[in-house]
Amino acid sequence: MANKSNGTGLKLNYKRTALIGFAFFGILLLWQVYDSWCPTFLTDIFARRMYGLSSAELKAGDPKKILNVQWIVGIIMACDNLAALILLPIFGNLSDKTKTPIGKRMPYILTGTFVAAVAFPFIPLFFHQNNIAGMVVMMAIVLMFMMMYRNPAVALMPDITPKPLRAKANGVINIMGYFGGAAATVLGIFLKLSDYINAADEARKVWTIEIPFIVASILMVISALVLFFTVKENKLAVEMKDQMEEGEKLAAIATPVDDDKPMSKENKTMLLAILGAEFLWFMSDNAIGTYIGNYVIYYLNSVSSATMILTILGGLASVIGFATAGYIADKVGRKWTITAGLSCTFVGLIIMCFVAPTGVVTGAHGEYAFPVLLYVVWAIKGYGMALVHNCSFPMVVELCSSKKIGKFTGYYYSASMSAQTVTPVLLGFVFNMTGAWRALPVYACLLTMTSCIVFTLLVKNIKANKVANAKGLEALDGED
C-alpha cells in the first residue's frame, strides 16, 4: 500500500519525487545546450553576412561590430520566447482537461520530447551550412515542442505532492534538473565552441558543435522513458487523494481556495505580486544566460570552456541552494527565503560589474586567462537564484486547487517567458547604444534590485502550518 497520511503528518516520498525530476532533467539539459551555443551561432552567422568577415576576424579587427549585431540576436531569441508565451498557457489548460490511460500530463511530455529531440541536432547542422532560415526554423520547432513538454512536466510534481511539501519537493526536482545541465556542460568543456568560432571557415569541424546536440537529444529521450515507466500518473492520483486533501487544509495562503468562487482579492494580489517580481528577476537572469557566452568569447576574450566551468560551479552552488531552501523556508517562510536569494544574487552581480579582461594570453588562439572573480560571482548567484526558483513556483501553485495546476503553471511560465521575450531585445539595443559589454552586469543588477524591492514590499509572508515530514529511510519508502 502506498504512503498515506497516518495522523502524524504528511510524507514526502523522495524516491518518487526524484523520478519525477527526470522530466526537469530533460528540460535543463536542452536549455543548457540551447543557451550556451545558439546565441553565438546567431552572432557568428549574422556577423559574417553583414560584414563579409568571420566573427574571429571581426573580434580581432573591430570588436564593436560584434556588439552591433546583438540586437538581431536578441530579436530572434525573443521570438522563440514570444511563441512560448502563447503556447505555455495553452498546453497548461489542455493538460488540466486531458484524460488518457497514461495520465493527463504524460501524452504532452512524450510527444514534446520526441519531436524536440529529433529536431534539435539540425540546429548546428544548418548553422555549419550557413543556412540562417533552416537554423531559425529548427530553433522554433524545438522551442514549440519543448513548450508542449515543459508545462505538463513541471505540473506533474504538484499534481501528486501536498502543498506544504512542495518547496522541498521542488528542491529535489531542481537538483535532478541540474544534473541534466551538468551533463550538457561537460560536453562544452571538451568540445570548445570558441575553437570552432575562432577557426578559419575551411578548418571548422561540424562534429565539434554537432555532438553536444545529439547527446542532449539522446539523454532527453532516455529521461522521458524513465519517467514514463516509473511514474504512473493515474494510479498515483488515486493513492495520493487523501494526502492532497490534507495538504489543502495546511496551505500557506491568505484565504482558502474554492473552485466554485472567484479568486479572493488577497490571493489575487499575492499572485500578481509574485508574478510581477518573477518577471523582473527573470529579465535579469535571462540576460546573463543569453549573453554570457558572447560576453566570455568577445569581451573577456577567453575560451568558451570557461563558460562551461562557470555553469558547473553555479550548478553546484544551486544544488546546495535547492537542498537547503525547503528547510530555510520552514524556518522563515518562503517570502524571506526568496528575498534572501535575490539579495545574494544582487551582491554577486555587483561584483561582476568590476570584472574585466585579464590581458594575460594563455590560449592557442591568443585568448586571455579567465578572470577568477567571475567564478566567485557564479557561486554566489547560483546559490541565491536557487533559493528564489525553489520557493517561487510552489507559492504560485499554492494559490490554486489540484484542478488548475496546469493553468497556474502556465501563469508562472508566462511571467518568465514574457521576461525572456523582452530582455534579449532590450539588452541588445542597450549594447548597440552603449557599445560596452559592461552594460550586461549593470542591467542585471538594476533588475534584480527592483524585483527584490517589489517582492519584499508586496508579497505577504504566510507560513504553512507545521507538518511532520518523514525522516531518513522512512521518506524513501514507496510502499508500507
C-alpha positions, 0 to 999 in steps of 0.5 A, spaced: 500 500 500 502 506 498 504 512 503 498 515 506 497 520 511 497 516 518 495 522 523 502 524 524 503 528 518 504 528 511 510 524 507 514 526 502 516 520 498 523 522 495 524 516 491 518 518 487 519 525 487 526 524 484 523 520 478 519 525 477 525 530 476 527 526 470 522 530 466 526 537 469 532 533 467 530 533 460 528 540 460 535 543 463 539 539 459 536 542 452 536 549 455 543 548 457 545 546 450 540 551 447 543 557 451 550 556 451 551 555 443 545 558 439 546 565 441 553 565 438 551 561 432 546 567 431 552 572 432 557 568 428 552 567 422 549 574 422 556 577 423 559 574 417 553 576 412 553 583 414 560 584 414 563 579 409 568 577 415 568 571 420 566 573 427 574 571 429 576 576 424 571 581 426 573 580 434 580 581 432 579 587 427 573 591 430 570 588 436 564 593 436 561 590 430 560 584 434 556 588 439 552 591 433 549 585 431 546 583 438 540 586 437 538 581 431 540 576 436 536 578 441 530 579 436 530 572 434 531 569 441 525 573 443 521 570 438 522 563 440 520 566 447 514 570 444 511 563 441 512 560 448 508 565 451 502 563 447 503 556 447 505 555 455 498 557 457 495 553 452 498 546 453 497 548 461 489 548 460 489 542 455 493 538 460 488 540 466 482 537 461 486 531 458 484 524 460 488 518 457 490 511 460 497 514 461 495 520 465 493 527 463 500 530 463 504 524 460 501 524 452 504 532 452 511 530 455 512 524 450 510 527 444 514 534 446 520 530 447 520 526 441 519 531 436 524 536 440 529 531 440 529 529 433 529 536 431 534 539 435 541 536 432 539 540 425 540 546 429 548 546 428 547 542 422 544 548 418 548 553 422 555 549 419 551 550 412 550 557 413 543 556 412 540 562 417 532 560 415 533 552 416 537 554 423 531 559 425 526 554 423 529 548 427 530 553 433 522 554 433 520 547 432 524 545 438 522 551 442 514 549 440 515 542 442 519 543 448 513 548 450 508 542 449 513 538 454 515 543 459 508 545 462 505 538 463 512 536 466 513 541 471 505 540 473 506 533 474 510 534 481 504 538 484 499 534 481 501 528 486 505 532 492 501 536 498 502 543 498 506 544 504 511 539 501 512 542 495 518 547 496 522 541 498 519 537 493 521 542 488 528 542 491 529 535 489 526 536 482 531 542 481 537 538 483 535 532 478 534 538 473 541 540 474 544 534 473 541 534 466 545 541 465 551 538 468 551 533 463 550 538 457 556 542 460 561 537 460 560 536 453 562 544 452 568 543 456 571 538 451 568 540 445 570 548 445 565 552 441 570 558 441 575 553 437 570 552 432 568 560 432 575 562 432 577 557 426 578 559 419 571 557 415 575 551 411 578 548 418 571 548 422 569 541 424 561 540 424 562 534 429 565 539 434 558 543 435 554 537 432 555 532 438 553 536 444 546 536 440 545 529 439 547 527 446 542 532 449 537 529 444 539 522 446 539 523 454 532 527 453 529 521 450 532 516 455 529 521 461 522 521 458 522 513 458 524 513 465 519 517 467 514 514 463 515 507 466 516 509 473 511 514 474 504 512 473 500 518 473 493 515 474 494 510 479 498 515 483 492 520 483 488 515 486 493 513 492 495 520 493 487 523 494 487 523 501 494 526 502 492 532 497 486 533 501 490 534 507 495 538 504 489 543 502 487 544 509 495 546 511 496 551 505 500 557 506 495 562 503 491 568 505 484 565 504 482 558 502 481 556 495 474 554 492 473 552 485 466 554 485 468 562 487 472 567 484 479 568 486 479 572 493 482 579 492 488 577 497 490 571 493 489 575 487 494 580 489 499 575 492 499 572 485 500 578 481 505 580 486 509 574 485 508 574 478 510 581 477 517 580 481 518 573 477 518 577 471 523 582 473 528 577 476 527 573 470 529 579 465 535 579 469 537 572 469 535 571 462 540 576 460 546 573 463 544 566 460 543 569 453 549 573 453 554 570 457 557 566 452 558 572 447 560 576 453 566 570 455 568 569 447 568 577 445 569 581 451 573 577 456 576 574 450 577 567 453 575 560 451 568 558 451 570 552 456 570 557 461 563 558 460 562 551 461 566 551 468 562 557 470 555 553 469 558 547 473 560 551 479 553 555 479 550 548 478 553 546 484 552 552 488 544 551 486 544 544 488 546 546 495 541 552 494 535 547 492 537 542 498 537 547 503 531 552 501 525 547 503 528 547 510 530 555 510 523 556 508 520 552 514 524 556 518 522 563 515 517 562 510 518 562 503 517 570 502 524 571 506 527 565 503 526 568 496 528 575 498 534 572 501 536 569 494 535 575 490 539 579 495 545 574 494 544 574 487 544 582 487 551 582 491 554 577 486 552 581 480 555 587 483 561 584 483 561 582 476 560 589 474 568 590 476 570 584 472 574 585 466 579 582 461 585 579 464 590 581 458 594 575 460 594 570 453 594 563 455 590 560 449 592 557 442 588 562 439 591 568 443 585 568 448 586 571 455 586 567 462 579 567 465 578 572 470 577 568 477 572 573 480 567 571 475 567 564 478 566 567 485 560 571 482 557 564 479 557 561 486 554 566 489 548 567 484 547 560 483 546 559 490 541 565 491 537 564 484 536 557 487 533 559 493 528 564 489 526 558 483 525 553 489 520 557 493 517 561 487 513 556 483 510 552 489 507 559 492 504 560 485 501 553 485 499 554 492 494 559 490 490 554 486 486 547 487 489 540 484 484 542 478 488 548 475 495 546 476 496 546 469 493 553 468 497 556 474 503 553 471 502 556 465 501 563 469 508 562 472 511 560 465 508 566 462 511 571 467 518 568 465 517 567 458 514 574 457 521 576 461 525 572 456 521 575 450 523 582 452 530 582 455 534 579 449 531 585 445 532 590 450 539 588 452 541 588 445 539 595 443 542 597 450 549 594 447 548 597 440 547 604 444 552 603 449 557 599 445 560 596 452 559 589 454 559 592 461 552 594 460 550 586 461 552 586 469 549 593 470 542 591 467 542 585 471 543 588 477 538 594 476 533 588 475 534 584 480 534 590 485 527 592 483 524 585 483 527 584 490 524 591 492 517 589 489 517 582 492 519 584 499 514 590 499 508 586 496 508 579 497 505 577 504 509 572 508 504 566 510 507 560 513 504 553 512 502 550 518 507 545 521 507 538 518 511 532 520 515 530 514 518 523 514 525 522 516 531 518 513 529 511 510 522 512 512 521 518 506 524 513 501 519 508 502 514 507 496 510 502 499 508 500 507 
